[in-house]
Every structure is written in C-alpha cells, then in structure tokens.
Amino acid sequence: MTSHLEEKYQASWQERQTFAENMQPIIGQLFRNKGIEILVYGRPLLNASSIDIIKAHKSVALHEESKLRLRESFPFVEAINKMDLAPARIDVGKLAYNYLYLGQANDLSIEQYLDKELTVESRENSDQKSQDVVLYGFGRIGRLLARLLIERAGPNAKLNLRAIVLRPSKGGDDLEKRASLLRRDSVHGAFNGSITIDTENNVIKANGAFIKVIYAKSPAEVDYTEHGINNALVVDNTGIWTDEDGLGQHLQSKGVAKVLLTAPAKGDIKNIVYGVNHDMILASDKIISAASCTTNAITPVLKALNDEYGIRNGHVETIHSYTNDQNLIDNYHPAPRRGRSAPLNMVISTTGAAKAVAKALPELKGLLTGNAIRVPTPNVSMAIMNLNLNKATDKETLNDYLRNISLNSPLQNQIDYTASTEIVSTDLVGSRYAGVVDSQATIVDGDRAVLYVWYDNEFGYSCQVVQVMLEMSGITVPSLPLK
C-alpha cells in the first residue's frame, strides 16, 4: 500500500515538474516578444524556476476551495501565446480557475473564452513608447528599482533604465563596488542574472540592460543628451531634496522631462499611492512623490475599509525595521532617541504616514494619529491599525471582505492576504504588495477593529514606485482578467 502511494506521488510530482518546465520558455517568450507577463493569483512567473511555478499553483488552494493543477493551466498559457495581444499582466491562474471551477466556460472553448476575457487592443494598434529612466542615487531603494527594471529589460520593455547618477568617489574601484552591491544583497539575496562592468565606458551590463554610470556633484552638472538620453524620467532616491525648488534642479538638466521622488514630498507636490489616487497624475505634472513605504502599505487597506464600513477615527502604530539613517552603535543623531543603537534597541519614533494618508484619501483628513517603533530587524515592517468604524461587523465578515478585495478588486495588486498561523516577518521579504493583511491577527468588537498589515518596506514599496513611473510615463499595462 505504501509503495503504491509513493509511486503515485512520484508520478504526480514528475507530471507537475514537466508541465512547469514546459511553461518556462513560453512565459519567457510572451514577455520578451509581446510584453505579456504571466501570473498565478498575483504571483509573477517571469524568470521563475519550475519549483516556483509549482508552488504558485499550490498557493491557489489558500484562496479557493479547489486546487488548480498545472495540467489545467498549461493549455491557457499555450492559447495566450497564440493570441495577438498588447502588453498586459495576465493572471492565468484566475482565468483557468474561473473557467474550470466557477462556471464561466458557458460552452466556450478555451480560445473563445480568452477572446472574451482578454479585452485589450492588439499589438498592431498599440503605440505606447518606452520611457528612458535615470536613477539619481543608488541606495537601498535605488538598487531594488534597478533590479525590478532590469528583470523587465528587453525589446518590449516600457521602462528602460538608461543611467545611474552617483556622487564622485575618491576610490578607483567605485564602479566594481556599485555593481557588487547590485549583485549581492544581505536581505534580498543574489541578483537573478548576470552582471558585468565596462570600466572604460563606466557602464554596468545586466541581463541585456546597458546602464551608464554618471558621476556628478549636483543635477546641474549632468547633460543626459550627451549619453543619448532624452525626455527622461529621473527617479530621485537620495532623499536630499523633498520640495519643488530642490527637485526642480533636475528639470534644468538637458534630457530630463519629469522627476519622481521616492519619499514624502513637501509643499504642493502630489503624493501618490498607486492604486488609490494615481488618477491624480496629469500629463502636465513635472514632479511627483511616491509617498513613503508606510503610507503605501496602509492607505489601500484604509480605503477598502472606509469604502465598506466608514472610518470614524483611529490610530496607526508602525513596527518598522531600522533604516540606515540610524546608528549601529550609540552616536549623535538630531532626532530624539534615533542616536541609540538600532540593532540593540526598540526605538520609539515618529511617523508622518497617518497624516500623509489624507493626501491620498482626503476624506480621512484629521481622523488618524500615528506613531512608530523602530525594531532590530533589517527589513519587513508591520502597521497595526486600531480603527473605530461607522458600521459594526465581525472578524469573519471583515476578513472575508478584505480577502475578496485582495483577489478581485482594483486594489488586488496592492493588498495581499494571508491566513497562515505561522507567518513571521522574514516570510514577507520580497513581497511585491504594498501591504499584506494578517487575517489571523484581526480583532473585531462591534464597530472597533484592529488590523495587522505586514509590508516589505523596501521591495514592496519599490514595486509601487515602478507603477507610479509607468503612470507618469503614460504607459498603461492592464491587469487581466478584470474580475
């Protein structure tokens, strides 16, 4: 009996691995040739290993009542490969599940069903041009943005990373050190690909991307047109300038069209949380802010809750990983408590995230307070939202609502949902969502609710920044199916 079960399991595993391995080249071709990214319930499969593809299919059972087998989704991937589609993010997992298990087939063949569901223009009619991108600064966020842009490099790339601007270095091996930091990361692991440097031309070559490294003391020193870069979007991730006067320096450089700040902005600059208020971005906007990691994590969840229940008031406490603004060991810092050793202490600090929510959701202005505790972990943070609602509910109903929002709503790319009783912070490293609702920790008592939202304050935020970059560039990449 045991031998029979063992043979059955091994045969099943071999079948899954075969389908996953057959999927890999098609997924790559779809992206390289057509700009189509394949996902399974929000998990991107581009550059994924066969094991990762199997795990992505296995995760469907966490959201639905039935399993989704690779032999069931594979025909959908094959059919999509034969279609003439413009660039899009296509969740083949949802398409296959809806067709096979939710009664959406309606006697249609897979091909007919996909023709109905994938309502995007043909490649022939798609005239969206690619956007030159310059990273001004190359710190934690800068390098993660580089990774995200490089993984999508190629003839159909909509955002082309053309250059990185750095302060002049006294050392002669600066380029090698910068490439090494891109190649290896203590938190996010090894870069998925090949990186070489051209010291003669100050170039980093990574997975087909040809990235010029420019050294300058200020934006005024750079003429991007000398490097063949025109109408560029400059992404300032230095944090040095946060107002219009400071960031406006970039617009004085030849070859620059727009500027995006990866930090909260001061003054009248629009603070954008993609998925919530990105429709505020106009073609005429020259400077935009992508707000903060915490604001991006909490605002989509707050919007979802306010839409359904109404928020009377509340408090947001962020348990935030330390950042390189803090000290390894006690030393001077102008802010209260921040001078104390980050790896050895929990440090009560401040956050402007609660107030900043109002810039994306004006209806919540003055309703939220906020505070922060910096803790001795290098990445992944948590927001604890203690809210008083206008409408009473219970834990199961509220969790079911947020689960549905994470799967079938315009916020499905911002909000993830977990029901695991074992999940901890390191499990969320590399999460591409703005925030992840921990449903097991939810507390509801009538009209009072406490929610726990995890977020990768580096990578998840960087994914949000990329979406703002696309919006500023007038590039639309629809997520399908719509429902």
Buried (B, 14 or more C-beta within 10 A) or exposed (E): EEEEEEEEEEEEEEEBBBBBEBBBEBBBEBBBEBBBBBBBBBBBBBBBEBEBBBBBBBBBEEBBEEEBBBEBBBBBBBBBBEBEBBBBBBBBBBBBBBBBBEEBBEEBEBBEBBEEBBEBBEBEEBEBEBBBBBBBBBBBBBBBBBBBBBBBBBEBBBBBBBBBBBEEEEEEEBBEEBBEBBBEBEBBEEBEBEBEBEEEEBBBBBBEBBBBBBBBEEBEEBBBBEBEBEBBBBBBBBBEBBBBEBBBBBBEBEBBBBBBBBBBBBEEBBBBBBBBBBEBBEEEBBBBBBBBBBBBBBBBBBBBBBBBBBBEEBBBBBBBBBBEEBBEEEEEBEEEBBBBBBEEBBBEBEBBBBBBBBBBBEEBEEBBEBBBBBBEBBBBBBBBBBBBBEEEBEBEEBBEBBBBBBBEBBBBBBBBBBEEEEBEBEBBBBBBBBBBBBBBBBEBEEBBBBBBBBBBBBBBBBBBBBBBBBBBBEBBBBBBBEE
